[in-house]
Every structure is written in C-alpha cells, then in structure tokens.
Amino acid sequence: MRWVMFSIQFLAFMLVAGGLLFRIMHWPGGDLLLIGGLAVAVIWFILAFFYSKAKKDLSDPDILDSDLDL
C-alpha cells in the first residue's frame, strides 16, 4: 500500500512540475499538465482522508455503543 501511495504522489508532483515548466517556457500543453497534476493531487488527498478516517473508525471497538447512546 505504501508503494501505491508513493507512486500516486510522485505522479502528481511530476505532472505539476512539468506543467509549471511548460507554462514558464510558454510551450503548448502546460495548462493540461498543470490541471491534471492538481486534479490527481486533490483526488488523492480526498481518498487518503476518507481511507484514514475509515481505518480509524474500524479500529474503534466501541463504535456500535457510541451510535446507540442518546
């Protein structure tokens, strides 16, 4: 799992860095690289947030008891 996380983060970083380089040099395609890299990063952070939240909730043994408390 750690290898997948690193790979996705590296891909997002490379797309953003490439997009910035293309934008600075005024080469075509910089907008697409930059937007694609930022989209990958945002999607990754959202998925990582919900994964860590679900993992934490599953490790809580009193999760059913806390739902029943009024």
N, C-alpha and C positions, 0 to 999 in steps of 0.2 A: 504494500500500500504506500509506503514511504517513497518508493521509486516512481510510482504513478504521480504522486503529489509533486515531486521534484520536477518531473518531466513536463507537467502542465504549467507549472510556474515558470520554468525555463522557456517554454514555448511562448507564453505571454510576454515575458521580458524581451525575448528576441524580436517578436513582432512589433512591440512598442519601440524598441531601439532602432530597428530597421525603418519603421515609419517615420521616426524623428529624423533619421539621417536623410531619407528621401525628401522629407519636407524642407529641411535646411538646404539641401542641394537643388531643390526645385525639380526633382525628377518625377516623372509620372508614376502614379501608384502609391504615393506616400500617404494619401488620405485613407485609402483602403487598408494599408498595413497598420496604420495607427488606430483606426476604428476597430479593426479586427483584433488587435492585441489588447486594447482596452476592454472589448467585449469578452474576450476569453478570461481576462483577469477578474472582471466583475462577476461573471458566471461562476468562476472557480471559488471566489470568496463567499458567494452566497451558498454554494453547495457545501463548502467546508464548514460554514457556520451551522447549517442545519444538521450536518453529519455529526459534528461535535456535540450539539445540543441533544440529538437523539441518542448518542452513545452515553452521554451523562445521564439522561433520563432512564435508560435501560439498566444502568448500574445502580440506580437508587432502589433499595429494597422496599421502601415504604411508599412507593408511587401509588399503589392502589389505595392504601389507607388515607393518603392525603387527599385523594379525589373524593372520598366518602365523608370527610369531615365537613360539618356545616357550621 
